[in-house]
């Protein structure tokens, strides 16, 4: 049973929307509007490459294993490049309509757990690479779902970094992670997610504390 305050908890007897699906749809709409050759925050990737990544992640488990396993990274790169070369409208359609055989997209609870963060981050990777972008006003249930991911994301992000980081989102809570001199990372949950996933330069989250150490955190290679 979902705990009170969880993004899966029912509000007034009604479960919150599935933001994995909502973020997927809005990302696909954005990709369709922009076309295949627009920049993203992912180094070396245009919009067609990001779409290919999402397709391989869901439809090619043999290649997707290369995301985590370095010996398979070459196979992943070859498969992803071949997918990216296909017609862009086909890529967007495949991202929009995930395979029915995948439990990560066909089972609601797994879809929320596996895909909310993925599609939020990648939509922002596209949005924030465009001129004159502005942060979105996120619905509170989406911010709650993103905040739920912060403890694990924070642990992975600052692993090996010589600081103790207190992550604070007003109205959501705070999470302590890491060890060493104290830094404070504050912002809305969406901005914190972008910062801790390695997109510090495109995040509106703020780092305070010893300035040299804070500057190092802003430039560090963080991410999931």
Residue, then its C-alpha position, 0 to 999 in steps of 0.5 A: x500500500x502506498x504511504x501517505x505523501x507518496x506520489x502513488x498515494x491516492x488523493x481524495x480517493x483518486x490516484x494521481x495521474x501517471x506522469x510517466x505517460x504524460x511526460x512521454x506524450x509531451x516529449x513526443x509532441x516536442x520532438x515532433x515540433x522540433x524535428x531530428x537535428x535540434x540540440x539536446x543537453x546530452x553531449x553529442x546527441x541531437x533530438x534524433x539520437x535522444x529518440x533512438x536512445x529511448x527506443x533502444x532502451x525499451x525495445x532492444x534489451x540486448x543493446x540497452x544492457x550497454x547503458x550499464x555494462x561497458x563491454x556492451x557499449x560498442x554494440x549499444x552505440x552501433x544499434x542506436x546509430x542505426x535506429x537514429x538513421x531511420x525516418x524521424x516521424x517513425x522514431x517519434x511514433x515508436x517512442x510514443x507507443x511503447x511495446x506492449x510486451x514490456x512490463x515497464x510500460x504496460x504495468x502502471x506501477x512499474x511504468x511510474x517507477x521506471x519512466x517518470x524520471x527518465x521522460x521528465x529528464x529527457x524532455x528537459x534535455x530537449x527543452x533546455x537546449x533550446x533558446x529562451x527556455x523557461x522552467x515549467x510550473x510542475x503539478x504538485x503530484x509530479x514534483x512529489x514523484x520527482x522528490x521521491x527519487x531524490x534520495x537515491x539520485x543524490x547518493x549516486x550523484x555525490x558518491x566519491x565527492x568530498x562533501x556532505x550535501x543537504x538537499x532541500x526542497x521547500x514544502x517537500x523535505x530535505x535529504x542528507x547525503x555524502x560525507x565531508x564539509x557541508x554544502x546545501x543544495x536547494x531548489x524545486x524538485x525538478x531543478x534538483x533532479x536536473x542538477x543531480x543527474x549531471x545537468x548542473x549548468x541547466x538547473x536553477x538549483x542553488x549550491x551554498x557553502x564553502x565557495x571553492x567546494x560549491x564551485x567544484x560541485x557545480x562542475x563535477x561529473x554527476x549523474x545516473 
